Amino acid sequence: MIKKNFILSILFIMLINFVNANENNSNGYKVKKRFTSSIFLQSKKQKNSTIILSHGSGGVWKHISMWKDRLFKQGYNVVIIDHHTEKGIQPHVGRRNYTDFPEERVKDLLKLSRWIKKKKWNKDKIGVIGFSYGGAGTNLLANNLELSILKDFKKKDKKLFGAIVSYYPGCGLAGGSIPHNSYVPILIHIAEKDELVIPYLNCIEPINNPNLILYKYPEAQHSFDVDIPGFKYEGIILATGRKFTNIGHDESRVLSIKRTLKFLKEHLD
């Protein structure tokens, strides 16, 4: 009996160490057939505000990692969610994929955020930043009216989030429009020369939403915040045959990042 208890104790310690090692090695929470995540902690012994990064239709790539580094330097825990791999979704820039629509993004974010909320290293409410398809998902996540008809969303989930940021969101996707009513502060960055999501058709500015801050960047195109030398992505929207170009824009990138960090500091720190 003593030997059995000893073995169980060793196995328990090994399990705890495995979980802790996973967190240290950036392996986070996973839900089969839904998502995986990678976590980057300031400290396991000290609480810090946590921010989730939700990628676009191209998947997790260097752009997301650079945002992780930027936020980590500001003192935040950062969690990168991968919406694609577990669902078997391939990059689909310029195409619509219904298995990757805003409602599915929100389901993932809710499950992940509920998990984060219980962790000892998380401080209070969570921040979320979404890009493109991810931005459409974060728009829906902040949308008081649309969430009321979403089965997976519970009223108590409103207490999870403290700040939401949306970069060049796919407003034309079902549920991805700019919210007219929000329960949480949301900051949205719109690229006025965006050829991929056509902001002047789909990203309609609400008449009055006191929780919304919306900035427009006159010279910016889709992916304007990407800070990778030589980055330029050209493609065709298959449904219409229309060409688009995603490219960084230094002035808009610097200004939007400054505004984003200020917004996060005001609502999470």
N, C-alpha and C positions, 0 to 999 in steps of 0.2 A: 504493500500500500504506500509506504514511504517512497519507494523507488518510483511508483507510478506518479505520485504527486510531484516528485522532483522533475520527472520528465515533462509533465504538463507545465510546470513552472518555466522550464527551459524553453519549451515551445512557445509559451506566452511571451516571454522576453524577446524571443526571436521575432515573433509577430509584431511586437511593438517597435522593435528596431527596424524591421522591414518597412513599416508604415512611415516611421520617421525618416528613414533613408530615402524613401520615395519622395517625400516632401523636399528634402535637401537636394535631391537629384532632379528636381523639377518635374517629377511624375505626380500628377494630381488626380482628381476625381474623374472616374470614367463611368458612363452608363452605356451598357451594351446596345448596339444598333442606334445610338443617338449621338454621343460625343465623347471626346477625350479632352483632357486639359493638362496644362503644364503650369506649375506654381513656382514663384520666385519670391522668397521670404526675406524680409529685412532681418528678422530674428524670430526664433521659435519661442523665446522666453518673454518677448515684449509685444504688446498689441500695436498694430499699425493699420492705417486705412488700406483697404484692398480695392484694386481696380481690375475689372475684367476687360480684355480686348477681344472684340468679335470681328473676325476677318470678312473680307468681301468674297465675291464669287470666284476669285482666283485661288482661294485657300490661304493657309498660313504660309507666309514667305518672309523674306528679309525685312520688308517694310514693317511688319508686325513686331519683329524682334527689335528693331530700332526704337519703336515706340515703347516697348518693354524696358529697354535700357534707359530711355529718357525719363520714364515715370519712376523707375527704381531709384535713379539718382535723386529724385525729389523726395524720397523717403517712403514711397508706397510699396506695399506688397502688390505683385502683379500676377494675374492669372490669364493665360492665353487659352481660349477655348477653340477647339478644332471641331467645327460643325460637320465636316465632310467625311473624314476617314471612316468612322464607324457606320455611316449611312451608305458608304460606297459611292459618294458623289464626286465626280470629276470636275476640275475647273471648267467653268462655263461662262466666261466673260463674253458679253454680247448676246447671251442666250438666256431664256427663262427656264428655271428648273423648279417645278412646283414642290418638290421634296425639300427645297431649300428656302421656301418663302418665309416672310416675317413671322407667321404664326409658329412655324417649326423652330425658328431661331429663339423665339420667346420661351417656348417649352424647354429648350436646352438651358437658357439663361436662368430660368426659375429653378430648375433642379440644381444647377451648379451653385447658385446664390444661397439657396437653403442650406447646402452643405457648408459653404464658406461661413455663413452666419454662426454656425455651431463651433467653429474652430477657435482655439484659444489665441491664435495669432492675429485674428481679425478684430479691428477696432470699429465698433458701431456699424453705420450704414455703408453700403457698397457703392462704388462708382462703376459705370459701364461706358466704354467707348466703342462705337461701331462704325465701320467703313463700308460705304456702298451698299451691298446686300445686308451687311451687318448694320449699317446706318438705318436701313429700312426696318430692321428688327428692333433697334433701340428706339426708333420713332414709335413703333407699336407698344414697346415696353412701357413707354411714358404716357400712352394714350388712354386717358381715363374712361372714355366712352366705349372704345373698341374692346378694351380689356374686360368690360362688364359682361361680354357675351363669349369670352374665352373660357372654356371649361377648366383648363389647367390652372387658371389664375384664381387665387383666393384673396379675400379682402386683406388678410394679415400680411400678404406678400408686399403690400404697399410700404410696409415698415422696413423692407430689406434694402431699399435704394435711397441714396442721398444725392446723387448727381448722375445725369445721363448726357452723353455727348454723341452727336451724329455728324459724321463727315460725308459730304456729297451723297446723301441717301437715295436709294432707289424708290422715290416717292410714288412711282407709278405701279409698284407691286402691291397686291392686295394687302391692306393693313399698314403699308409703309408710308402713308401720307403724313404730313406735318400735323401733329395733334392740336385740335382746337381747345382741348381741355386736358391739363396734366396735373397729376397728384404729386409730381416730383420735379425739381428744377431740371430743365433740359436746354442744352446749347446745341444749335444746329449751324453747320458751316455749308454754305451753298456756293458752288462754282458756277458763275453766270455763263461761262463759255463751255459748259459741260455738254459734250456731244453724245454721251452714253445714256444719261438719264433725262435729258431735256428739261431742265429746271423750270423754264418759263411755261411749260405745259402741265407739269405734274406737281411741282413743289409750290403749291399755293399757300401763301402766307395767311394765317388766321387773322381774323379781325381783332380778337382780344384773347390772349392767353397769358396771364400774369406770371406763369412759371416758365415761359419760353423766352429765350434770347436767340435771335436769328441774325447771322452775319452773312453778307453776300460779298463775293470777291470778283470784281468785274473782269479781270484778266485771267482768271483761273479756269483750268480744265479739270476733268475727272482725275483723281489721284494727285492733286496739286501739292499735297503735303509730303509726297515721296521725296526723300533726300538721298537719292542714289545717283552718283554721276553717270550721265549718259542714259538715264532711264527714259524710255519712250515705248509705249505699247500702242500699236495700230491694229484695228480690227474692223469687222463688219457685223452689224446687227442683223442676224439671219432673217428675222421676221420681216424686216423692211428693206434690207439690202443697203442700208445707210452706213457710211463709214464713220469711224470715230477714232480719236486719238487721246490716250491717257498720258499725261506728262506733268512733271513737277513744275512749280512756279515759286521761285525763292521768296519773293516779297509776301505772297499770300500764305505760304507755309510758315514763315517766321511769325507773322502776325497772328495766324490762327493758333499756333502752338502757345504763344504768349497768352492769348485769350483763354485757351483751354486750361492751362495750368492755373491761371488766376481763378477761373470758375471752380475748378476742383478744390483749390485751397479754401475758397469761401464756403463750400458746402460739405467738405469732408474733413478738413483739419480741425 
